[in-house]
Amino acid sequence: MRFFLIQALLFIAVFSGYGKEGLVINYSVSLSQVNRAKNGDIRLDTLQNNQVSLFLLDSTFYVTRGSQRTCYNFQREKIYFLNLSENTYDETSLYAEIDYRQAELLDRVKLRAFLNKKNIENQVGSIFQLESFFGIRIKKAAPPDLKQKNKSHEIDFFMNKEKVSAVNFSEESISGFENMFKKFLLYETQIHPSIIQKIIAEGKIPKDLSFHFFNKGKEYQASYTLKGIKRKANLLELNQGQFLFAYQTKDALITALNKVYAFVNNNTIQFKNREECIQKFNSAFKKKNYTNAFLILMEQNLSNNAQFPQQFKQIESNGEKEKNFREFIAALAPAKDQTALKENIHTLEQLKKKKKITKSYLLDAFLANLYKQINERETALQLFSNVVNHNPYITSLYSDLGNLFIEQHSMRLAWKCYEIALKIAPGHPVSKKIMERKKFLKSNFPEFFL
């Protein structure tokens, strides 16, 4: 199916568990920046006040702030971002969130070590502050300096004698929804995982909850005040209905990716059969157009891992006689240095200009990876975009594109690409590598999953 056919508006229901009862917890939330004077005085400058409604189910929770609602579905391992005023949504993988957190955490820990080594003022924060912000413990044990002071229905937590969190518990039990409330605190707040564990252990819904956190050298305080609880609430009360997948953006490539993502999640991709591919190969081969013959096979191989050992052997034995084909194959080989890399780019760019090349968009896929190696990422993205628009079902393309987004720390886009690859051809070698990455994240950060 050509890409221009994937234009229909797709209405997708992203919700489950309509018949199940849940727990609704409403909080008023204030966020302030903490300013500390040299004389020790502390001033809180309020940045925002809003209402947060939390809906807990057995494997899903919803967080509503104004017209924005976020749905964490742990069975599907998805996060949905809903715009209630426009009835649109976007979605990402849980793995995207964890991938981002662990990558950012490692980068900031490295930066912190570098600043300390160079005796430069540390604007990154302490290890405890970094663990709190990302919800990930670098060391599995609780921080040795974390102290707590218990009062009646209240616990204060201190780190190096500074109060970092305070919890005043209500009489209401969180029984039956401990796991989702824990995940709410982990995903939606900047409370240290060790403190979250202690809050959940109390078994009560926090009445007042405050915590400090740091980001990019600035200190903040968030305060949650309980406003109401509703038990035996049904998901129908959220008035969800159906939401339109919001794939239109100002970026052509992202819009194209959203369209493909929506399509492959609701359709099974049918590839051309092997015999048809071999027929087209034979036609190009007889005309001695070895580059076209090679690209016909490669497109199928990159899409669904189809194997053509006999046909590739034919090209190998006959294509060496043709100069342009020899140069083309040489340009695909790993370059020894930057000079050779740029020569390979030049060779492929010149080959694209030849009218006899019927699948020149595949050359863009090869070129994109070469431009990525010389750090011309914008050019690489434009080339990838051209390939997507010509053939949106090349599985390996989404692995390469996802890896490029990973380098830019655009984890949501990266995992959208990875999920497309998994849907197109789950048995493809690149899809298997993505599954290995999923397994790694899930085994190393199990608290973020069911």
SVG drawing of the C-alpha trace seen along z (x, -y; Angstrom):
<svg xmlns="http://www.w3.org/2000/svg" viewBox="-20 -37 61 57">
<polyline fill="none" stroke="black" stroke-width="0.4" points="0.0,0.0 1.4,-3.4 1.8,-5.9 -0.6,-8.5 -3.4,-6.0 -2.8,-6.2 -4.8,-9.5 -8.0,-8.4 -8.7,-9.9 -8.4,-7.1 -10.6,-7.1 -9.0,-5.0 -10.4,-4.0 -7.4,-3.9 -9.3,-3.0 -10.0,0.3 -11.7,1.5 -15.1,-0.3 -16.8,2.3 -14.3,2.1 -14.5,-0.1 -11.7,-2.4 -10.7,-5.0 -10.7,-8.8 -8.4,-11.0 -8.6,-14.8 -5.7,-17.1 -5.0,-20.8 -1.4,-21.3 1.0,-24.2 4.4,-24.5 6.9,-27.1 10.5,-28.0 12.6,-28.0 15.0,-31.0 17.6,-30.9 19.2,-34.1 22.7,-34.2 21.5,-34.9 19.5,-31.6 16.1,-33.1 13.9,-31.1 11.4,-32.6 8.8,-30.6 7.7,-32.1 4.5,-30.5 4.7,-29.4 1.4,-27.7 -1.7,-26.4 -3.9,-23.7 -6.3,-20.8 -5.2,-17.2 -7.7,-14.4 -6.2,-10.9 -8.2,-7.9 -6.8,-4.5 -7.6,-1.1 -5.9,2.2 -3.5,1.8 -4.1,-1.7 -4.2,-5.2 -5.4,-8.6 -4.1,-12.0 -6.2,-15.0 -5.0,-18.6 -7.3,-21.1 -7.9,-20.0 -4.9,-17.6 -5.3,-14.0 -2.5,-11.4 -3.4,-7.7 -0.8,-5.2 -1.9,-1.7 0.5,0.9 -1.1,3.9 -0.5,2.3 2.7,0.6 1.6,-2.7 1.2,-6.3 -1.6,-8.3 -1.7,-12.1 -5.2,-13.4 -6.4,-16.9 -9.9,-17.0 -10.8,-20.3 -9.9,-19.1 -10.6,-15.4 -7.2,-14.4 -4.5,-12.3 -0.9,-11.1 0.8,-8.1 4.2,-6.7 5.7,-3.6 6.4,-3.2 9.9,-2.2 10.4,-5.6 9.9,-7.2 12.3,-4.8 14.9,-5.1 14.8,-8.8 15.2,-8.8 18.1,-6.4 19.9,-8.1 19.5,-11.6 20.4,-10.3 23.6,-8.8 24.5,-12.0 24.0,-14.2 25.9,-11.8 28.8,-12.0 28.6,-15.8 28.5,-16.0 31.7,-13.8 33.4,-16.0 32.5,-19.3 33.7,-17.9 37.0,-16.7 37.6,-20.2 36.6,-22.0 33.7,-23.7 30.6,-24.7 28.1,-21.8 24.8,-23.0 23.7,-19.4 22.7,-18.4 23.6,-15.7 23.1,-12.0 20.1,-12.0 18.6,-15.0 19.2,-13.3 17.6,-10.0 14.6,-12.0 14.1,-13.8 14.3,-10.8 12.8,-8.3 15.7,-5.9 18.1,-4.7 21.7,-4.5 22.3,-2.3 19.4,0.1 19.8,-0.4 18.2,-3.4 20.4,-6.5 22.3,-6.1 21.8,-9.8 18.0,-9.7 16.4,-10.2 12.7,-10.2 10.9,-11.6 7.6,-9.9 4.6,-11.7 1.0,-10.8 -0.2,-10.3 2.8,-12.2 6.3,-11.5 9.0,-14.0 12.0,-13.0 15.4,-14.7 18.6,-14.5 21.7,-16.0 19.4,-17.7 17.4,-19.4 13.7,-18.5 13.1,-17.0 9.6,-15.7 6.6,-15.7 3.5,-13.5 0.4,-13.9 -1.8,-10.8 -5.6,-10.7 -7.6,-7.9 -8.5,-6.6 -7.0,-3.3 -5.3,-2.9 -5.9,0.9 -6.3,2.5 -4.7,-0.4 -1.3,-0.5 0.5,0.5 -1.0,-2.2 -0.7,-4.9 3.0,-4.0 3.4,-4.3 1.6,-7.6 4.2,-8.9 7.0,-7.4 5.9,-8.8 4.3,-12.0 6.2,-13.4 9.9,-14.0 9.9,-12.1 12.8,-9.8 12.0,-6.1 13.0,-5.3 10.5,-7.8 7.8,-6.5 8.3,-3.0 7.8,-4.3 4.6,-6.2 3.1,-3.1 4.0,-1.0 1.7,-3.2 -1.3,-2.0 -3.1,-5.3 -3.9,-8.0 -1.7,-11.1 -3.8,-14.1 -0.9,-16.6 2.2,-15.8 5.1,-18.1 8.5,-17.5 11.6,-19.5 13.3,-18.7 16.1,-20.2 16.4,-20.7 19.2,-22.4 20.4,-24.2 17.0,-25.5 15.2,-24.3 11.4,-23.7 8.7,-22.7 5.5,-21.0 2.6,-20.6 -0.4,-18.3 -3.5,-18.9 -6.3,-16.3 -9.7,-17.7 -11.8,-14.6 -12.0,-10.9 -14.6,-8.8 -14.6,-5.0 -16.4,-2.7 -16.0,-5.2 -16.5,-3.8 -14.4,-4.7 -17.5,-5.8 -17.6,-8.8 -14.5,-10.2 -16.7,-10.6 -13.9,-9.3 -15.6,-8.5 -13.2,-8.2 -10.3,-10.5 -8.8,-11.4 -5.1,-10.4 -3.4,-13.8 -0.8,-13.1 -0.8,-16.5 2.3,-18.5 4.4,-21.3 7.1,-18.8 6.5,-16.7 8.6,-13.7 6.8,-13.5 3.5,-13.8 4.4,-11.0 5.6,-8.8 2.4,-9.4 0.3,-8.3 2.4,-5.2 2.2,-4.5 -1.6,-4.8 -1.9,-2.6 0.3,0.3 -1.3,0.5 -4.7,1.1 -3.7,3.1 -1.6,6.1 1.1,5.2 1.1,7.4 4.4,7.6 4.9,8.5 5.5,12.2 9.0,13.5 8.2,14.8 7.0,11.4 10.2,9.8 12.4,12.4 10.5,11.7 11.3,8.0 14.9,8.8 15.2,11.1 13.8,8.4 16.4,5.8 19.2,8.4 18.6,9.3 18.8,5.6 22.2,5.6 20.8,2.9 22.6,4.5 22.0,1.5 18.2,1.7 18.3,5.5 20.3,5.1 17.9,2.5 14.9,4.7 16.3,7.4 17.5,5.1 14.1,3.3 12.5,6.7 15.2,7.8 15.2,4.6 11.4,4.8 10.7,8.4 14.1,10.0 13.4,12.0 16.5,14.0 17.8,14.2 21.2,16.0 21.1,17.2 20.1,13.9 22.7,12.0 25.3,14.5 24.3,13.7 24.8,10.0 28.1,10.6 29.5,12.6 28.1,10.4 27.9,6.9 31.7,6.6 31.9,6.1 29.9,2.9 31.8,-0.2 28.8,-2.1 27.7,1.0 31.2,1.6 31.4,-2.0 27.9,-1.7 28.8,1.4 32.1,-0.2 30.2,-3.2 28.1,-1.0 31.2,0.5 32.3,-1.0 34.6,-4.0 38.1,-4.0 38.1,-7.7 36.1,-11.0 37.6,-11.5 36.5,-8.1 33.1,-8.7 32.5,-11.9 33.6,-10.2 31.0,-7.5 28.4,-10.2 29.5,-11.8 29.2,-8.5 25.7,-7.8 24.6,-11.4 25.8,-11.1 24.1,-7.8 20.8,-9.3 20.9,-11.6 20.9,-8.8 17.5,-8.3 17.8,-4.6 17.7,-4.1 14.1,-3.3 14.4,-3.0 16.6,-6.1 14.7,-6.6 16.5,-3.6 19.8,-5.4 18.4,-8.1 18.2,-5.5 21.9,-4.6 22.9,-8.3 21.0,-9.2 23.2,-6.8 26.3,-8.2 25.3,-11.8 24.5,-10.8 28.2,-9.6 29.4,-13.1 26.9,-14.7 24.7,-16.2 21.6,-15.0 19.1,-17.4 20.1,-16.2 19.8,-12.6 16.3,-13.3 15.2,-14.9 16.5,-11.8 14.7,-9.4 11.6,-11.5 11.8,-11.0 12.1,-7.2 9.1,-7.0 7.0,-8.9 8.0,-6.5 7.8,-3.2 6.6,-3.4 7.0,0.3 10.8,0.7 11.4,2.2 15.1,1.5 14.4,-2.2 12.6,-2.7 15.4,-1.1 17.9,-3.5 15.6,-6.5 14.9,-5.5 18.6,-5.2 19.1,-8.7 16.3,-10.1 17.9,-8.3 21.1,-10.2 19.1,-13.4 17.4,-12.2 14.0,-12.3 12.9,-9.1 9.2,-9.3 9.9,-9.7 12.6,-6.9 10.2,-4.5 7.4,-5.4 9.8,-4.3 10.7,-1.1 7.1,-0.2 6.4,-0.7 9.2,1.7 7.8,4.3 4.4,4.0 5.6,4.2 7.9,7.3 8.2,8.6 10.5,11.4 13.0,9.1 16.5,9.0 16.2,5.3 12.9,6.0 14.6,8.7 17.2,6.1 14.4,3.8 12.9,6.6 16.2,7.1 16.3,3.4 12.8,3.8 13.9,6.8 17.0,4.8 14.9,1.8 12.2,4.0 14.7,6.2 16.7,3.2 13.8,0.9 10.9,3.4 9.2,0.8 8.1,-1.1 6.1,1.9 3.5,4.3"/>
</svg>
